[in-house]
Each structure stands twice: as structure tokens, then as C-alpha cells.
Amino acid sequence: MSMRQSPRKRGSIRPPGRPRSEQARLAILRSTLQLLGKQGFSDLTIEEVAGRAGVGKATVYRWWPSKAALIADAFASSTSRRLHFPDTGSVFTDLSQQMHQLIKVFNGRRGRIVSAMLAGGQSDRKVISAFRERFLWPRRYEAYATLRRAIARGELGQDCDMDLLLDSLYGPIYMRFLIRHQALTPEFADSLCRVVLKGALAGRTLRQTPGPAKSKRAAPVRLMRRPLRVG
């Protein structure tokens, strides 16, 4: 008598390829950060990360194409919650609070990782590309959303150059972080926000006022629906 095989339950057939293990992925990221804290960027190897995480080297390479990509992801995943942009209803508060958190990260243990990646990126394009794609751009997209909310509320003009505004805000932070000519403090972030946001408002007013060569009468300045709050 032949035995019939019981039919497989619907949805029990596994798709081709191995499913990703979230537990293994997190172990790899944790191991990367732990090793970076001990030996730095240049000395870290994929073999050491895999061994510490309890996975094969091929598993690491299946998820990350290079050491730079792995380190950038490890750093980004460890800071993403802290560097989230709030939505308080004030563009000054939203930006300054996020900048405070960025300064804390830069001044803490994670700052060494950023320094190493930025330094390594000067001679290895893959390093700076990984930092840009896996850390910088995700934060940038959040910042765009913050500025769009400010525009919708009338705090900033419709013609606001968001890239110029963000570079003006965050460029000085990176400069103090790398050059260390002056302290990188929350007070510096607040002052920076006031100067840049007031400058954005002043620039908008200037663009709306024609020069004397165009008209002898000053064109009326269109007032903002809601005043820009700067602390």
C-alpha cells in the first residue's frame, strides 16, 4: 500500500535563496561598532567582524559590498533615532534640536567613526560614497521635509533654496568638527540657526525689493503669513 504524501500548506513553500536573518544582521552591525571602538577604521577586517558576529564572511558580503558600506551602515543604524528631525511647529526648534543631537554624536565615541570615514574618503571614493549614500542623504531627505513644512506654514519663502540653506547650517558644524578651531557646542548650533534663518528671511525681502535703477518707487514687501520664530 502506497502512502500519500500530505500536501504542503499554502504559503509553506520557501522562495529561492536564503531569507535574511535580522538577528544576524544586527549582530554584524554591533560587532562592527565594537571592533571600531577598539582598533579603528583602517585595521578593521570583514573576517574579524564575521567571527565576532558568529557568521560566515560570505554572509557579510552578501549584505554589504565593501567594508566602507558596512561601517557606514553600522554608524547610521546606531544614530538614526537620535538624529531624527522633530516636528514642533517651528523651523528653528526643529533644526536646532536635531543639530544639538548631531553635535552630541560628533563629540561622543561615534565621532571617531565619522572622522575616520571622512579622512579615508579623501583617498578612497568608496568610503566617502558609502558615507554619503547611507548616512548623509537619508538625513538630508528628512531635512527637506522639515523645510517644506516650514514653507507650508509660511515661515520660509516658496523660493527657498533648501540645499543652500542646509549647507549653510551644517557646513560650519562639520568645519568645527574637523578643524577644531573652536568648540562644537549646542549654543553654537542655536546661534548658527538664528543667523542662517534670519539671513534667509532677509534675502527673501531683498529679492522682492527692486533696485533704484528699475523703479523709483519701492515695491511693497509681501509680508509672511506667520513670523519666523528664532528662539
Backbone as a ProteinNet text record, in pm:
[ID]
protein_1_A
[PRIMARY]
MSMRQSPRKRGSIRPPGRPRSEQARLAILRSTLQLLGKQGFSDLTIEEVAGRAGVGKATVYRWWPSKAALIADAFASSTSRRLHFPDTGSVFTDLSQQMHQLIKVFNGRRGRIVSAMLAGGQSDRKVISAFRERFLWPRRYEAYATLRRAIARGELGQDCDMDLLLDSLYGPIYMRFLIRHQALTPEFADSLCRVVLKGALAGRTLRQTPGPAKSKRAAPVRLMRRPLRVG
[TERTIARY]
85.1	0	87.5	61.4	141	86.5	180.4	141.8	139.7	26.6	18.8	88.9	166.7	231.4	128.6	129.6	36.2	72.3	-26.7	1.9	59.3	148.1	207.1	103.3	113.9	23.6	49.9	-57.9	-46.7	50.4	143.7	239.4	360.2	370.4	483.6	603.9	585.9	696.5	788.8	917.5	1012.7	1056.5	1071.1	1120.5	1267.5	1319.5	1460.9	1550.3	1667.4	1759.5	1731.7	1830.9	1815	1750.5	1652.9	1595.2	1695.3	1690.3	1782.4	1748.1	1849.5	1830.4	1853.1	1746.3	1758.8	1851.2	1846.6	1932.6	2079.9	2111	2249.4	2292.7	2202.1	2235.8	2269.2	2187.4	2211.7	2341	2369.7	2494.2	2615.1	2605	2714.7	2736.1	2627	2638.1	2696.6	2649.8	2703.3	2851.8	2888.6	3028.6	3116.9	3064.7	3140.4	3168.6	3068.2	3086.6	3181.6	3170.4	3258.6	3404.3	3428.6	3565.1	3619.7	3533.7	3577.6	3621.3	3552.1	3588.2	3722.7	3767.7	3894	4013	3990.7	4107.3	4098.8	3988.3	3981.5	3941.7	3929.9	3875.5	3969.3	4095.9	4186.9	4221.3	4221.8	4261.3	4146	4024.8	3909.8	3902.8	3871.7	3857.7	3721.8	3675.3	3549.1	3557.3	3675.1	3692.4	3669.4	3723.4	3705.9	3559.9	3493.5	3352.6	3270.3	3293.4	3217.6	3240.7	3367.4	3397.5	3332.4	3334.5	3274.7	3122.6	3062.5	2917	2869	2961.3	2922.8	2860.9	2905	2854.2	2972.5	2943.3	3046.8	3078	3198.2	3237.6	3147.5	3103.4	3015.6	2883.3	2837.9	2713.1	2726.9	2839.9	2863.4	2864.5	2937.4	2948.2	2817.3	2729.5	2601	2515	2535.2	2455.8	2528.6	2662	2739.5	2851.5	2859.4	2958.2	3101.4	3121.2	3256.1	3261.1	3380.9	3399	3344.6	3363.3	3314.1	3162.6	3093.6	2947.4	2901	2969.7	2934.9	2952.3	3063.7	3090.5	2990.8	2961.8	2865.4	2727.9	2686.4	2557	2555.8	2666.1	2673.9	2661.1	2729.2	2720.5	2580.1	2524.5	2391.3	2285.4	2292.4	2190.5	2199.2	2317.5	2334.7	2296.9	2275.1	2246.2	2114.2	2046.1	1928.9	1818.9	1793.8	1688	1724.3	1849.8	1892.5	1891.2	1913	1925.8	1797.1	1686.6	1557.5	1516.5	1456.5	1409.8	1272	1255.4	1123.4	1029.6	904.8	805.2	733.7	792	740.5	650.9	646.7	571.3	656.2	785.1	878.5	1002.1	1037.7	1154.3	1281.8	1288.7	1407.5	1423.6	1316.5	1323.5	1352.4	1287.3	1310.4	1458	1514.7	1653.1	1751.9	1730.7	1827.7	1831.3	1715.1	1714.2	1788.6	1768.8	1839	1989.6	2026	2167.2	2232.1	2157.8	2209.6	2246.8	2159	2184.4	2304.4	2316.9	2431.4	2561.3	2560.8	2680	2715	2614.7	2639.9	2706	2656.9	2715.3	2859.8	2884.1	3018.6	3115.9	3066.9	3153.8	3170.8	3093.3	3099.6	3186.1	3169.5	3250.8	3227	3103	3072.3	3145.3	3187.4	3258	3387.1	3450.6	3574.5	3548.3	3431.4	3397.6	3380.2	3311.3	3291.9	3426.2	3513	3645.8	3721.9	3718	3790	3733.2	3600.5	3539.5	3566.8	3558.8	3585.6	3732.3	3820.2	3962.5	3991.9	3935.9	3957.2	3897.7	3791.9	3726.5	3808.4	3913.4	3997.5	4081.9	4109.2	4190.5	4112.2	3993.9	3913.3	3770.5	3731.3	3598.6	3486.7	3511.9	3408.2	3369.4	3466.5	3440.1	3347.4	3382.6	3300.5	3165.9	3162.4	3036	2943.7	2999	2918.7	2865	2947.6	2904.4	2793.1	2809.3	2710.4	2577.3	2581.9	2459.3	2386.9	2461.2	2399.8	2375.3	2441.8	2419.1	2372	2446.2	2417.4	2284.8	2260.2	2138.9	2010.3	2004	1880.9	1849.1	1951.8	1929.1	1886	1944.4	1913.5	1767	1717.6	1578.2	1483.6	1519.4	1440	1443	1559.4	1572.2	1488.5	1484.4	1399.2	1253.3	1208.1	1069.3	1045.3	1144.2	1132.5	1118.7	1198.9	1192.8	1062.9	1015.2	888.1	773.4	776.1	673.4	682.6	804.4	823	771.6	792.5	741.6	589.4	530.7	384.8	324.9	397.6	349.3	372.9	450.5	480.4	601.5	677.1	798.1	911	913.4	1013.8	942.8	1011.5	951	941	849.8	831.6	956.4	1036.5	1156.6	1280.2	1262.3	1373.9	1466	1595.7	1695.3	1732	1669.3	1685.8	1827.7	1891.6	2028.4	2124.4	2110.4	2196.4	2172.7	2047.4	2014	2074.8	2060.8	2113.7	2266.1	2328.8	2474.9	2524.5	2450.3	2488.6	2473	2377.6	2355	2454.3	2474.6	2552.5	2700.2	2732.4	2873.1	2960.8	2921.3	3002.9	3018.6	2917.9	2930.3	3039.6	3038.1	3142	3279.2	3284	3413	3470	3387.6	3436.4	3470.7	3396.4	3422.1	3557.7	3590.5	3713.5	3834.2	3816.4	3929.2	3955.2	3847.3	3855.1	3921.2	3892.2	3947.6	3868.7	3741.2	3659.4	3569.1	3511.7	3431.2	3302.4	3262	3136	3033.1	2945.3	2853	2709.5	2610.7	2470.3	2445.1	2515.9	2499.6	2543	2647.2	2690.7	2582.1	2515.2	2407.3	2292.5	2256.8	2148.2	2183.3	2306	2349.1	2350.8	2395.9	2401	2261.6	2166.2	2028.2	1972.8	1996.8	1945.3	2002.1	2133	2197.9	2149.4	2147.9	2113	1966	1877.3	1734.8	1696.4	1756	1731	1786.6	1901.1	1957.8	1869.3	1807.2	1715.1	1595.3	1544.9	1432.4	1473.1	1591.8	1639.7	1663.1	1720.2	1742.8	1614	1509.9	1379.2	1325.9	1340.8	1294	1370.1	1502	1583.3	1544.9	1514.9	1477.8	1344.4	1260.3	1129.3	1131.1	1242	1250.6	1337.4	1282	1361.6	1458.5	1572.3	1671.8	1625.3	1694.6	1653.8	1660.6	1745.9	1756.1	1630.8	1559.7	1440.7	1316.3	1309.9	1190.6	1224.5	1168.1	1191.6	1108.1	997.1	911.8	942.7	959.3	988.5	865.1	884.8	772.7	736.1	608.9	569.5	624.4	672.9	726	611.1	600.7	495.3	527.5	441.4	465.4	439.6	509.8	490.6	362.7	297	173.1	199	317.3	347.6	491.5	521.1	656.7	751.1	875.1	976.2	1021.9	1005.8	1046.6	1189.6	1273.4	1413.8	1458.2	1382.2	1423.2	1356.7
-120.4	0	123.9	211	333.9	439.8	514.1	621.3	753.3	822.6	953.1	1057.2	1140.3	1249.9	1358.4	1408.4	1515.6	1641.7	1708.7	1830.2	1938.8	2019.7	2129.9	2238.3	2294.5	2403.9	2522.4	2590.4	2708	2807.6	2857.9	2956.7	2895.6	2760.4	2697.3	2678.1	2696.7	2680	2800.6	2775.4	2884.1	2935.8	3062.3	3117.7	3083.7	3090.7	3059	3156.8	3107.4	3192.6	3189.2	3225.7	3223.8	3352.7	3342	3464.4	3533.5	3663.4	3737.7	3715.1	3705.7	3689.7	3824.2	3881.7	4010.7	4001	3888.7	3870.3	3871.5	3802.8	3800.6	3938.1	4008.5	4142.3	4237.9	4232.4	4319.3	4280.8	4150.4	4104.8	4156.4	4159.2	4209.8	4359.2	4434.8	4578.9	4608.1	4534.9	4554	4519.3	4410.1	4367.7	4471	4528.6	4631.5	4750.8	4798	4912.5	4878.9	4758.4	4718.7	4713.3	4658.1	4649.9	4786.7	4873.4	5009	5083.5	5059.4	5124.2	5079.4	4961.7	4907.9	4935	4923.5	4926.3	5025.4	5094.4	5197.4	5145.1	5237.5	5209.9	5125.4	5166	5102.5	4958.6	4928.4	4794.4	4695.2	4743.1	4652.6	4567.6	4439.1	4349.1	4279.6	4241	4168.6	4034.6	3969.8	3842.1	3855.4	3961.8	3983	4010.3	4089.7	4119.6	3992.2	3912.5	3788	3693.8	3681.1	3593	3638.1	3768.5	3819.7	3805.1	3819.2	3809.3	3664.9	3571.5	3431.3	3394.6	3459.8	3429.6	3408.4	3359.6	3343	3474.4	3483.9	3605.4	3630.7	3522.2	3536.8	3602.3	3577.3	3638.2	3790	3837.8	3981.9	4042.5	3979.1	4032.2	4021.5	3931.9	3921.9	4045.3	4110.2	4227.1	4359.4	4356.5	4479.5	4455.6	4538.1	4513.9	4545.8	4622.4	4662.9	4694	4703.9	4741	4880.6	4970	5107.4	5110.1	5031.1	5026.8	4970.8	4868.8	4809.7	4910.7	4980.8	5077.9	5193.5	5239.9	5349.2	5306.8	5183.8	5133.1	5116.3	5066.1	5047	5180.4	5281.1	5414.1	5471.5	5462.8	5519	5451.8	5319.2	5247.8	5279.8	5314.5	5343.3	5486.8	5569.9	5711.8	5760.6	5677.7	5725.9	5777.6	5709.8	5756.3	5889.8	5902.7	6026.3	6145.2	6118.9	6227.5	6251.6	6197.5	6221.9	6367.4	6426.7	6565.6	6568.6	6647.9	6658.6	6744.2	6747	6833.2	6911.1	7024.3	7102.3	7217.2	7244.9	7359.9	7483.5	7473.8	7585.4	7534.5	7595.8	7550.3	7569.9	7677.6	7699.6	7586.5	7551.4	7445.8	7311	7281.6	7154.2	7137.6	7240.3	7231.5	7235.3	7325.4	7339.2	7214.8	7152.9	7031.5	6917.7	6904.4	6799.6	6828.2	6955.2	6992.3	6966.3	6985.8	6953	6804.9	6719.2	6575.6	6538.4	6602.8	6576.4	6614	6725.6	6768.9	6669.6	6616.7	6514.8	6391.8	6350.9	6234.8	6263.4	6379.2	6414.7	6425.8	6474.6	6491	6362.3	6259.2	6132.8	6030.2	5904.3	5795.8	5777.7	5802.4	5784	5886.4	5995.9	6097.1	6045.8	5950.2	5893	5819.6	5757.4	5686.1	5784.9	5896.1	5997.7	6053.4	6084.6	6137.4	6040.9	5912.4	5812.2	5798.2	5802.2	5787.2	5908.4	6026.9	6146.6	6153.8	6111.7	6110.3	6004.7	5884	5778	5809.2	5888.6	5924.2	6014.1	6076	6161.7	6082	5955.7	5872.3	5753.4	5729.2	5615.1	5663.6	5670.6	5721.7	5635.2	5505.3	5417.1	5454.5	5501.4	5535.6	5655.4	5762.9	5883.8	5862.2	5778.6	5747.9	5671	5575.6	5498.9	5589.3	5679.2	5772.1	5862.5	5907.3	5997.8	5926.5	5806.3	5737.2	5675.5	5627	5551.2	5633.6	5748.4	5833.6	5973.7	6041.6	6182.4	6203.3	6127.9	6151.1	6117.7	6009	5986.1	6101.1	6158.7	6274.9	6395.6	6408.4	6522.4	6519	6402	6391.3	6428.2	6391.9	6433.9	6585.3	6643.6	6789.1	6860.5	6805.2	6863.5	6867.9	6758.6	6753.2	6859.4	6880.3	6983.4	7121.8	7149.8	7281.1	7298.1	7190.5	7201.2	7233.3	7176.1	7210.7	7358.4	7408.4	7550	7640.3	7598.6	7675.3	7673.6	7557.6	7546.3	7631.9	7646.5	7729.9	7877.8	7910.7	8049.8	8102.7	8015.8	8060.3	8090.3	8018.9	8040.4	8066.1	8135.3	8167.3	8047.5	8054.9	7946.2	7924.1	8030	8019.2	7985	7932.8	7898.6	7795.6	7825.1	7732.4	7636.3	7520	7429.6	7376.6	7347.7	7296.3	7401.3	7525.1	7632.5	7654.5	7651.2	7672.3	7561.4	7436.2	7325.5	7324.6	7357.6	7365.5	7476.8	7585.6	7697.4	7661.2	7575.5	7534	7427.2	7326.8	7211.4	7218.6	7299.1	7314.3	7361	7466.3	7511.4	7406.6	7319.7	7214.2	7115.5	7074.2	6983.2	7049.8	7179.6	7250.2	7252.1	7285.7	7284.9	7144.1	7048.2	6908.9	6862.8	6900	6853.3	6940.2	7072.6	7163.1	7184.7	7183.6	7200.4	7332	7436.1	7567.7	7633.5	7590.6	7636.8	7522.2	7539.6	7432.2	7411.7	7286.6	7249.2	7228.2	7327.3	7327.9	7349.8	7315.8	7344.7	7493.9	7577	7722.5	7768.6	7704.1	7737.1	7703.1	7589.1	7549.1	7649	7695.9	7792.9	7923.8	7971.5	8096.3	8079.6	7963.8	7935.3	7936.8	7874.5	7873.2	8015.1	8096.9	8234.2	8312.4	8303	8378.6	8332.6	8201.4	8148.3	8170.8	8144.8	8160.7	8307.3	8394.7	8537.4	8584	8527.7	8561.3	8516.3	8398.8	8350.2	8443	8492.4	8585.6	8719.1	8770	8896.8	8885.3	8771.7	8752.7	8751.3	8695.1	8692.5	8834.8	8915.8	9054.1	9132.7	9112	9184.5	9147.5	9019.9	8978.3	9037	9069.3	9122.4	9275	9339.9	9485.7	9524.4	9582.1	9618.6	9730.9	9733.2	9838.3	9970.3	10081.1	10213.5	10227.7	10146.6	10157.9	10105.3	10015.4	9957.7	10041.2	10100.5	10175.1	10276.6	10395.1	10497	10470.8	10402.6	10370.6	10230.2	10219.4	10088.1	9999.5	9880.9	9786.6	9740.9	9721.2	9676.6	9537.5	9519	9390.5	9301	9183.8	9091.7	9029.9	9052.4	9004.3	8855.2	8788.8	8645.5	8623.3	8511.4	8481.4	8456.9	8404.9	8371.9	8411	8482.8	8526.6	8409.4	8424.2	8321.6	8327.1	8216.1	8212.3	8161.8	8238.2	8201	8198.3	8130	8109.5	8205
0	0	0	-95.8	-105	-12.3	42.5	135.1	59.8	70.8	6.9	90.8	27	98.1	124.1	245.1	278.3	202.2	145.8	68.2	158	98.7	174.1	199.7	316.1	349	257.9	231.1	145.8	209.5	131.8	180.9	246.9	250.7	318.3	228	96.4	3.4	14.5	42.8	57.6	-77.6	-94	-219.1	-236.4	-359.8	-381.9	-307.1	-263.5	-190.1	-41.2	36.4	181	230.7	321.1	377.4	467.1	470.7	555.7	702.4	781.8	925	991.5	1045.8	1112.1	1232.8	1302	1417.7	1377.5	1268.3	1220.5	1172.6	1104.7	1054.5	1169	1274.5	1389.2	1460.5	1465.8	1528.6	1451.8	1319.9	1237.3	1261.5	1267.8	1290.3	1428.6	1530.5	1665.9	1670.9	1608.5	1608.5	1538.7	1431.8	1360	1450.4	1521.6	1610.8	1725.4	1779.3	1889.7	1844.2	1727.5	1676.9	1640.2	1586.8	1554.6	1679.5	1790.2	1915.2	1968.6	1926.3	1977.5	1886	1753.6	1665.1	1550	1535.2	1432.5	1296	1202.7	1069.5	984.9	974.8	879.9	918.5	1048.4	1093	1095.5	1084	1089.3	963.1	979.4	864.9	869.1	751.5	741.6	813.9	809.2	876.1	1026.8	1085.9	1229.3	1264.8	1181.5	1206.1	1199.3	1096.3	1080.6	1198	1240.2	1351.3	1481	1506.1	1629.4	1627.3	1508.6	1495.1	1486.3	1467.3	1457.5	1324.5	1217.6	1083.4	989.7	870.9	771.2	700.6	648.8	576.6	456.7	392.6	276.4	314.7	436.6	483.5	490.2	538.4	546.4	406.6	315.6	179.5	102.1	143.9	75.3	102.6	215.5	253.4	232.2	240.9	223.8	124	20	-85.7	-45.7	61.6	99.8	248.9	300.5	441.1	466.8	370.8	386.6	400	317.5	324	457.6	507.7	636.5	749.3	751	857.4	851.2	730.9	716	765.6	733.6	780.1	931.8	986.7	1131.7	1203.6	1152.8	1213.7	1198.7	1077.6	1052.5	1138.5	1150.1	1227.1	1375.9	1424.2	1566.4	1601.9	1500.2	1528.1	1469.1	1390.3	1315.7	1407.4	1518.5	1609.5	1673.3	1712.6	1778.6	1682.6	1554.5	1457.9	1379.3	1427.1	1363	1381.7	1279.3	1287.3	1353.7	1458.2	1522.2	1438.6	1476	1410.7	1520.8	1559.6	1671.9	1628.5	1497.6	1450.3	1433.1	1462.6	1445.5	1373.7	1263	1187.7	1268.3	1346.4	1429.9	1531	1599.9	1700.9	1637.2	1525.6	1456.9	1420.7	1359.8	1313.8	1429.3	1523.6	1633.1	1720.3	1745.7	1826.5	1756.9	1625.4	1552.9	1549.9	1535.3	1534.5	1669.4	1777.7	1910.7	1918.3	1865.4	1868.7	1781.4	1665.9	1578.4	1648.1	1718.4	1790.9	1901.6	1970.7	2073.1	2011.8	1894.6	1827.1	1788.2	1729.7	1685.5	1802.8	1915.5	2032.1	2112.3	2079.8	2151.8	2080.5	2121.8	2065.6	1916.4	1871.1	1729.8	1642.2	1701.6	1624.2	1563.7	1630.3	1576.3	1445.6	1436.5	1312.8	1198.3	1226.6	1123.6	1077.6	1172	1137.2	1047.9	1084.1	1006.7	866.3	853.6	721.7	633.9	691.4	612.9	572	660.9	627.4	521.4	540.7	443.3	308	307.7	182.7	92.6	147.5	64.4	-33.8	0.4	-88.4	-144.9	-92	-137.7	-161.7	-286.2	-320.2	-264.8	-250.7	-199.2	-56.4	20.4	160.2	169.5	101.5	109.5	41.6	-62.8	-129.3	-35.6	39.4	134.6	244.9	295.1	399.4	347.1	224.7	165.6	141.6	85.6	47.7	166.7	265.3	373.8	499.7	511.6	629.1	591	505.8	478.8	406.6	299.7	221.3	296.5	371.6	449.7	544.9	608.9	696.4	612.9	495.6	408.9	366.5	332.2	290.1	403.6	526	640.7	656.7	634	646.1	540.2	418.2	314.6	361.7	421.2	469.2	576.2	662.7	766.2	703.7	602.9	537.8	459.2	398	325.1	420.3	539.4	638.4	676.2	689.4	723.1	611.2	487.4	373.2	374.2	400.1	403.2	514.5	626.2	736.1	712.6	609.8	581.6	655.2	721.1	790.4	693.4	582.2	478.2	346.3	255.2	126.8	34.8	-61.3	-157.1	-242.1	-260.6	-343.6	-261.5	-143.3	-55.2	-123.3	-126.2	-179	-65.5	-62.8	50.2	62.5	-49.1	-42.8	11.3	-34	15.3	164	205.3	345.6	432.1	391.4	471	472.4	359.3	357.4	449.5	454.1	540.6	687.9	719.1	857.4	902.4	819.8	863.7	823.8	723.5	684.8	800.3	873.7	986.7	1096.8	1115.2	1215.3	1175.4	1049	1001.9	1007.3	979.8	983	1124.4	1224	1362.4	1408.1	1359.8	1397	1343.6	1220.9	1157.9	1192.1	1191	1213	1361.4	1441	1586.1	1625.6	1549.4	1583.7	1696.6	1713.2	1824.2	1869.2	1987.9	2045.3	1967.2	1958.5	1893.2	2003.3	2021.9	2135.3	2088.9	2174.3	2141.8	2123.3	2198.8	2185	2046.2	1994.1	1858.4	1757.4	1776.2	1685.8	1690.5	1809.5	1822.5	1751.9	1772.6	1707.4	1556.3	1511.8	1368.4	1308.9	1376.8	1328.5	1317.6	1417.6	1415.4	1297	1278.2	1171	1034.3	1011.6	879.4	847.6	943.9	916.6	900.9	980	960.4	826.7	787.4	657.7	543.5	559.1	455.8	442.9	555.5	552.8	492.5	528.7	473.6	323.9	279.8	137.2	59.6	118	52.1	36.6	140.5	134.6	28.9	21.5	-75.6	-218.1	-241.5	-376.8	-419.2	-324	-357.6	-374.3	-340.3	-347.9	-465.6	-572.5	-689	-656.8	-726.6	-706.1	-765.5	-733.9	-781.8	-933	-999	-1144.1	-1212.2	-1148.6	-1208.3	-1181.1	-1065	-1029.5	-921.5	-931.6	-830.6	-705.9	-722.9	-608.9	-559	-431.7	-373.6	-380	-431.1	-438.1	-297.2	-271.3	-137.5	-108.2	14.1	56.1	101.6	43.1	79.8	215.7	312.6	447.1	454.6	545.5	565.9	644.3	618.1	688.6	835.9	867.3	1004.4	1032.7	1140.2	1166.7	1191.2	1144	1166.4	1309.7	1381.8	1521.4	1530.6	1594.5	1605.8	1751.6	1833.1	1971.4	2066.6
[MASK]
+++++++++++++++++++++++++++++++++++++++++++++++++++++++++++++++++++++++++++++++++++++++++++++++++++++++++++++++++++++++++++++++++++++++++++++++++++++++++++++++++++++++++++++++++++++++++++++++++++++++++++++++++++++++++++++++++++++++

